[in-house]
Every structure is written in structure tokens, then in C-alpha cells.
Amino acid sequence: MNIPSTLIKTETRPPGGDFPPANLLVELRVSLLVSFAFILYAARMFWLISRYAVNVFFADQWDFNNATLFQKHSLWQMFTWQHGPHRQGVGALFERMVDPLFGWNSRTESFVIGGVIVAAAICALWLKKRLYGDLSAFDVVIPAILFTPAQWQTLFMTQNFAHGPFPLLLMLLYCLSWTSRQPAIRYPLILLINFVTIYTGFGIFLGVITPILLTLDYWASTPQTRLPKLFFVSILSVSVASLGSFFLHYTFQSGVQCFSLQPQSPVSYLAFVALMFANFFGIRHLTLPTQVIGTVIVAAILFSSITFIWRLSGRVRADHNRALIVVGLTAFSLLFCVISAYGRLCGGLGVALQSRYAIYLEPAMLGFYFFLLSLRQEAPRKFLLSGFAMAVVVASFYVDRGGMGLSRYVKQHWRTCYMKTENIQECNKAVGFPIYSDSPEQTLGTHLQEKLEYLKRTRQNLYLDQQVP
């Protein structure tokens, strides 16, 4: 029996797709799920900011704001301004552009930092789509990682665009630049973002990683896709020169007074790094089980990086960019952790639990997630992805309300006290915690009194809403 061809149902596929139209509903549900998770986590972050942020400068803000507020400097001087072991870079330029619009209100600045992190999270989702295609239900871990409450000190304790928010955003833009298919666009973008990231907070560690990634990229490429040798040497030289330029007129400054160049036990450094990663998952105990859990996390991330370095030798273009990006993300965080352990271990293992480190661990978490997505066997991939997603989502429910509440209490009560008495030392004693330092010499050295008087004259920061005669 002949059936008219017009009555025969043919299977159609969306252009360039591998799934029948029936799966479009599934894709829509997945997109709605990830979007809902993104909005939910972002809303929780902004709610925490609204609840705990206070409009008064705190601690190091009285120092690094010399570059943009308390002193007059050129844009280049702001960009290269050194605060502790790092420079301010793009963070200082952005602060100088944005903060005057709202009178240097520290509370509003926290919301702007939240906006920078939202932009970074959007870049992370875009990066995942560039590398692996359509969204999946597992992608809820991306907003869970980027909006983790473990980074609360970055949001509203001692806010600094250069120390965390912009290095994170720049790192993700850097990874996106690796996904460009046009060498004429890809490599100039990589070099430009690498340069500005080096000068922005602890983004300096990217300057160490970029020459390595460029070398791996050249070595792993096939002869047909490999860059001309002269071009490769040129971009490699520019990347090395960018890192070298950072140290021009640079003064070594340790973040802690107890620092010594003499190394300590490698086991102690490993314990410090392990505690940093355990803290990211809300495990905040100086115990052996916590160190064991953290060590397992570190080993898994290190394994993912080594695996992709080895996979680069396969010269498969589909895996090429994935491998470079995973290595870059994980190496950046691991390098930050190792250097932090070397510089801060003298203060005790408890220093590893500082919230301000969490934002620098997010690239490694994202890189490890990409590593799991790249596993070729379906059953192990889904099993490990499920376990990782569960761990990240469960950890995202932990909120250090004690630390957040103490930060708000100190800043709010110190601000109230000073508005009444205008006596720094008296308010430090009344609150039980200094707004800058408990050392009168350090307070005098940073000209804290003069800075407060300047804010009063110009009606900025804590004086923004105060009626000043």
C-alpha cells in the first residue's frame, strides 16, 4: 500500500541541534530552574547586604582610600596604587568613578559590589554555555558558588573593589576570551585582561599563570592550528613583561607583622590551605576531621588540574579550550591559597577561616565543576556531579550570622558613638573594637582624625545624612 508522502510524519530538529522539538520543553524547564536559582541566591546576597551593611569606613578602607578620596592622584597613580602586597588597579578606577555619585556611602558601595558579583555570575553561566552548550539542572551550582555567603566580609565588612570582586570578574572575562575562535581577537584580549588583572588585587597571580597557559596552548595545538613561532614568542614576551612591570617601583609589604621569609612545615601549609577550602563549605572547626575534609577537596581540585594538563596532549580542539580554562581557574585559586598560607600561617591556622578568602576560591570550585562536566563516562559523571551539586547547595545554606552580626554591631555603634562625641579612642573603648586600629600610633599615622574631619566638611560617608552646621 502506497502512502502519500504528505501524510508521512518526519522527525524535525532545531537548526544545529541534537534534540527533537519535544525536548524544548525540558530545556525550558531547565532554564527556568537555573534562572530561579540565580535570582534566589542573588536576592539572598542583597538581603544580607541590606541587613548587615553600615555606612562607615572600616579598617583598611581608611588607608587605600588615600588613592581615590583623601588625596589627589592621577588615574595612573590610582591604578598602580599599592596597598599591602597588591595594587588597586581597576578597582581604584571604578571606585573613583562610582563612589562620588553616592557620597562615598559604604552601604551603597556594598550593593555595587554585589552588582559586580552578579556580573561575574552571568559571565560564569555564559562561560559554561560556551564550553558545554545548553544549560543543565546541575548548573544551579554556578550561582550557589558565586553567591556564597561565605564571602560576606568582601561584601560588607571591609569593602574593596580590588580585593576580590574585580579579580573574580576579570578572571571570568579572561576565561571567556580564551573561547574566542579568532586569534586576532583572542590573544589581544587575553593580554589586555591579563595586564589589568595583574594590577588589581590578588589578580597578580594570573600574571604567573598566563605565560604557562600560552605555552600549553602552543604546545598542545596541532601544526595546522598552531600560532606562527614569531607571533607566539611576541605574545609570550608581552605576558612576561606585563608581570615584570608590576614590580616597577614596588615595595614589598607583608599583610601581617609576624611574617618571616623562613618557610615552615609543609604539613602546616597544607593544613592551612585545607582549612580555607573546608571553610568555603561552611566547615569552620580547627580539628583534624576538618583538615582531612579540606585535604580531600584540595586533592580533587589538584587532580582536575593535572588531568587537564595531561589531556592537552590529546590536541582535541573540543577539549583544548576546556582544558586551558580549567587549568587556569584551578591554578589561580590554588596559587592564591599557597601564597596566603606562606604569608599568613604565622598568625595561626585560625586565620585560614577568614571570610575574605572565599571569593578567591570560587574560580577553583567553578573549574572543578567544569572538570566533572568533562568526564566521558556518563554514569560516573552524573554520580559525581550529583554529589558535588549537593555539597555546594547544602554549604550555601550556612550563614555566619555571628560574624555578620558582630561586624554590623561594631560599625553601627562606633558610628553612633562618634557622631555624638567625635572621640576616636573613646568610641573604640565603648564598642570594644577599633574602627581602624587599637594602636594610637597607627591611628595617628594614618591621619584618621583629619580624614573624619574631611568627611564632616564634605558631608560624605558617615556624615552623608547628618545635618552639619
Buried (B, 14 or more C-beta within 10 A) or exposed (E): EEEEEEEEEEEEEEEEEEEEEEBEEEBEEBEEBBBEBBEBBBEBBBEBBEEBBBBBBBBBBBBBBBBBBBEEBEEEBBBBBBBBBBBBBBBBBBBBEBBEEBBBBBBBBBBBBBBBBBBBBBBBBBBBEBBBEBBBBBBBBBBBBBBBBBBBBBBBBBBBBBBBBBBBBBBBBBBBBBBBEEEEEBBBBBBBBBBBBBBBBBBBBBBBBBBBBBEBBBEBBEEEEBBEEEEBEBBBEBBBEBBEBBEEEEEEEBBEEEBEEEEEEEEEBBBBBBBBBBBBBBBBEEEEEBBEBBBEBBEBBBEBBEBBBEBBEEBEEEBBBBBBBBBBBBBBBBBBBBBBBBBBBBBEBEBBBBBBBBBBBBBBBBBBBBBBBBBEEEEEBEEBBEEBBEBBBEBBEBBBEEBBEBBBBBBBBBBBBBBEEEEBEEBBEBBEBBBBBEEEEEBEEBBBEEBBEBBBEBBBBBBBEEEEE
